[in-house]
Amino acid sequence: MPAMVDRPATNSTLLTVASGQAFSTNLIPTAVGNATKVFDVDAALTDTAISGAYVDEIWFQYTKRNNLFIDAQTASTGTYSQSGTTQTVTLANHNLQIGQKVYLDYTSGTGVDEILTITNVTATTFVGTSATSATTTGNVSVYLPIDVCFYLVSTASVTNTNQFYPLFVASIPATFDNQYFSLTEKNILPLINHPVVQAGANFVSANSTTSPKIRGLMLQRGQALYAAVSGPTSLTNGFYVGVQAGYY
């Protein structure tokens, strides 16, 4: 694996800034200041002892501890119609995907607040199976997942948004169990090329949720990682973005 010699690096940065637009429109921030630097591999080119860095973990730690949902962003207001255990929510531009989870706070009707797993979507609706059976309609506050895009930047001074190169998007469900969110455990960090094959029982197996040093980022000296949240407004409550790496 890459030589993480004698210079380990761990960093934590508070992320609240939004990209300025929904990622369903474009991943690139609308302004240079709409992304936050979370890791730097001597972007200023002042440390000649560094050749690059290997990032083997990035994680999010929410700034609060809540027992129901993550209130990082203001909830979106929609309507719902429940028939038995089938729950259909109408919400424009929700951008949810099948398999994701949302927290639903029913504000009228007889719906019972819950975490719903999405089983079907359209552009304006999403469907899931409710934990309770009822026939009711009303209004609902939807705590949507928080989407965070990571960017590679190869300059010390960012002067134009075309200097942000999207790497991947982490979508954090706004449920209590995701207040700590590891990109390694969720298999979001990319696989690393390595002459030794990383496969078999050591890869996402029953006895190991992560395989050491099979996912991560290889960054060269002069590069940096930035991050931004989807949407036009900053987070009400942010996430600390932790980065664990080693220089070589």
Solvent accessible surface area in square Angstrom, and as a share of the most:
residue,aa,sasa,rsa
1,M,88,0.39
2,P,34,0.21
3,A,62,0.48
4,M,56,0.25
5,V,93,0.54
6,D,119,0.61
7,R,85,0.31
8,P,111,0.70
9,A,16,0.12
10,T,98,0.57
11,N,59,0.30
12,S,72,0.46
13,T,29,0.17
14,L,81,0.40
15,L,1,0.00
16,T,47,0.28
17,V,31,0.18
18,A,6,0.05
19,S,0,0.00
20,G,27,0.26
21,Q,40,0.18
22,A,42,0.33
23,F,23,0.10
24,S,77,0.50
25,T,101,0.59
26,N,73,0.37
27,L,61,0.30
28,I,44,0.23
29,P,3,0.02
30,T,75,0.44
31,A,46,0.35
32,V,55,0.32
33,G,59,0.57
34,N,31,0.16
35,A,12,0.09
36,T,33,0.19
37,K,73,0.31
38,V,1,0.01
39,F,8,0.03
40,D,47,0.25
41,V,0,0.00
42,D,19,0.10
43,A,6,0.05
44,A,67,0.52
45,L,103,0.51
46,T,111,0.64
47,D,39,0.20
48,T,121,0.71
49,A,76,0.59
50,I,11,0.06
51,S,73,0.47
52,G,0,0.00
53,A,0,0.00
54,Y,0,0.00
55,V,0,0.00
56,D,21,0.11
57,E,27,0.12
58,I,0,0.00
59,W,52,0.18
60,F,0,0.00
61,Q,74,0.33
62,Y,5,0.02
63,T,53,0.31
64,K,83,0.35
65,R,220,0.80
66,N,33,0.17
67,N,124,0.64
68,L,94,0.47
69,F,41,0.17
70,I,1,0.01
71,D,35,0.18
72,A,0,0.00
73,Q,53,0.23
74,T,122,0.71
75,A,24,0.19
76,S,36,0.24
77,T,104,0.61
78,G,7,0.06
79,T,68,0.40
80,Y,7,0.03
81,S,57,0.37
82,Q,5,0.02
83,S,77,0.50
84,G,28,0.26
85,T,57,0.33
86,T,71,0.41
87,Q,0,0.00
88,T,43,0.25
89,V,0,0.00
90,T,66,0.38
91,L,16,0.08
92,A,67,0.52
93,N,137,0.70
94,H,10,0.05
95,N,85,0.44
96,L,9,0.05
97,Q,121,0.54
98,I,111,0.56
99,G,48,0.46
100,Q,34,0.15
101,K,80,0.34
102,V,0,0.00
103,Y,14,0.05
104,L,0,0.00
105,D,43,0.22
106,Y,20,0.07
107,T,85,0.49
108,S,46,0.30
109,G,51,0.49
110,T,99,0.58
111,G,15,0.14
112,V,86,0.50
113,D,65,0.34
114,E,21,0.09
115,I,62,0.32
116,L,1,0.00
117,T,60,0.35
118,I,2,0.01
119,T,74,0.43
120,N,80,0.41
121,V,46,0.27
122,T,76,0.44
123,A,86,0.66
124,T,65,0.38
125,T,29,0.17
126,F,0,0.00
127,V,31,0.18
128,G,2,0.01
129,T,93,0.54
130,S,5,0.04
131,A,94,0.73
132,T,55,0.32
133,S,82,0.53
134,A,30,0.23
135,T,125,0.73
136,T,18,0.10
137,T,88,0.51
138,G,18,0.17
139,N,69,0.36
140,V,1,0.00
141,S,21,0.14
142,V,0,0.00
143,Y,32,0.12
144,L,40,0.20
145,P,15,0.10
146,I,2,0.01
147,D,32,0.17
148,V,0,0.00
149,C,0,0.00
150,F,0,0.00
151,Y,0,0.00
152,L,36,0.18
153,V,0,0.00
154,S,65,0.42
155,T,41,0.24
156,A,58,0.45
157,S,72,0.47
158,V,23,0.13
159,T,102,0.60
160,N,72,0.37
161,T,35,0.20
162,N,104,0.53
163,Q,45,0.20
164,F,4,0.01
165,Y,128,0.49
166,P,53,0.33
167,L,68,0.34
168,F,31,0.13
169,V,56,0.32
170,A,0,0.00
171,S,32,0.21
172,I,0,0.00
173,P,21,0.13
174,A,1,0.01
175,T,0,0.00
176,F,96,0.40
177,D,80,0.42
178,N,12,0.06
179,Q,18,0.08
180,Y,106,0.40
181,F,7,0.03
182,S,2,0.01
183,L,0,0.00
184,T,23,0.13
185,E,93,0.42
186,K,101,0.43
187,N,58,0.30
188,I,46,0.23
189,L,0,0.00
190,P,54,0.34
191,L,105,0.52
192,I,26,0.13
193,N,150,0.77
194,H,49,0.22
195,P,130,0.82
196,V,92,0.53
197,V,125,0.72
198,Q,63,0.28
199,A,62,0.48
200,G,59,0.56
201,A,80,0.62
202,N,79,0.41
203,F,59,0.25
204,V,82,0.47
205,S,27,0.18
206,A,120,0.93
207,N,130,0.67
208,S,32,0.20
209,T,105,0.61
210,T,46,0.27
211,S,6,0.04
212,P,105,0.66
213,K,78,0.33
214,I,11,0.06
215,R,32,0.12
216,G,2,0.02
217,L,15,0.08
218,M,87,0.39
219,L,6,0.03
220,Q,111,0.50
221,R,66,0.24
222,G,10,0.10
223,Q,22,0.10
224,A,1,0.00
225,L,0,0.00
226,Y,23,0.09
227,A,0,0.00
228,A,0,0.00
229,V,0,0.00
230,S,19,0.12
231,G,10,0.09
232,P,108,0.68
233,T,98,0.57
234,S,66,0.43
235,L,11,0.05
236,T,99,0.58
237,N,35,0.18
238,G,3,0.03
239,F,1,0.00
240,Y,92,0.35
241,V,0,0.00
242,G,1,0.01
243,V,0,0.00
244,Q,78,0.34
245,A,2,0.02
246,G,0,0.00
247,Y,36,0.14
248,Y,72,0.27
